[in-house]
Amino acid sequence: MSSHPHSFSRFCMHCGQRLTTAVPEGDTKRRLVCFDCGFVHYINPRPVAGVIPVREDGHVLLVRRAIEPREGAWVFPGGFMDLGETAEEAARRETQEEANLEVGELNLLGVYTRPGPGVVVIVYEAPALSEPSPGAECSEVGWFASDRIPWGELAFDSTQAALRDWALRRGIQVPELPV
Amino acid sequence: MSSHPHSFSRFCMHCGQRLTTAVPEGDTKRRLVCFDCGFVHYINPRPVAGVIPVREDGHVLLVRRAIEPREGAWVFPGGFMDLGETAEEAARRETQEEANLEVGELNLLGVYTRPGPGVVVIVYEAPALSEPSPGAECSEVGWFASDRIPWGELAFDSTQAALRDWALRRGIQVPELPV
């Protein structure tokens, strides 16, 4: 079962009639289909873009979530991409919105899928260029030395996996973590 | 204007009533909103996963598209991610479906956004492990030496950008191309 919002779709968004499920011609899986207008309602995972901002002394910036899910946990800035923007633009916008922080050149770190909620997290690393402060949906910002990352208080498995890759790329020891 | 299929949404997929547009509380942009059930219909870009398969001699595998858009053009195997699978699983599945090809370890090459249709293309490089043949939606498969890539006959700007990054990473000269 998925918690993706479109998993709960019942009506055709084009004509408003009730959806049913069927395997469309040329497809191999059951999809939500409208027998009135013919629209096949594919459910796509949703891309999220985020940034691990790094200060000159090697500390990384995390923000404390002020909203559910995982209120109170630490995460790097990131959020859902909007239509019309690139992954890089979304990553910068979210870093500005959540941490009031400008970052320099983005360096792709990895792509982390969370199959349950149907989210694909695209993560960049970038140098921090300004002083951060808590923005929308955050209660606190914090700089963490690479050996002080709060591994037990991170928001998502994708947060843990990306920070782990970031640390390993720099040759930094990371604790054994449940995946 | 976007050609994303959800740009044409007119009805709420949860309750079937007509959608309208409004700026939801805490948001800054106009969204499709249902005043009957309160659902906010965010339109997300759709993630695609693909692989540039590489043979031992350094040739890359491309497939010729047998469907629109860009029928007849060359592209590396790839397609829309399904809900419940990871980006890596989607990339392997599409390579199997389109080129009947198994590939080895996936190495993330880049992420390329196509803002017009609202598509985010996640591209891996991987060693080819079997002999390919044309699969679903393809008319032909071809191995191309790095200096024989058909730059003028590639399907999408993301195809060109990913192959360009792949070539540059290997220190291979690429022609000046319109972006």
Interface residues (C-beta under 8 A of the other chain):
Chain A: S2 H4 P5 H6 S7 F8 S9 R10 F11 C12 M13 H14 C15 G16 Q17 R18 L19 G26 K29 H41 Y42 I43 N44 P45 R46 P47 F80 M81 D82 L83 G84 E85 T86 A87 E88 L108 G110 V111 T113 P115 G118 V120 I122 A136
Chain B: S2 H4 P5 H6 S7 F8 S9 R10 F11 C12 M13 H14 C15 G16 Q17 R18 L19 G26 K29 H41 Y42 I43 N44 P45 R46 P47 F80 M81 D82 L83 G84 E85 T86 A87 E88 L108 G110 V111 T113 P115 G118 V120 I122 A136
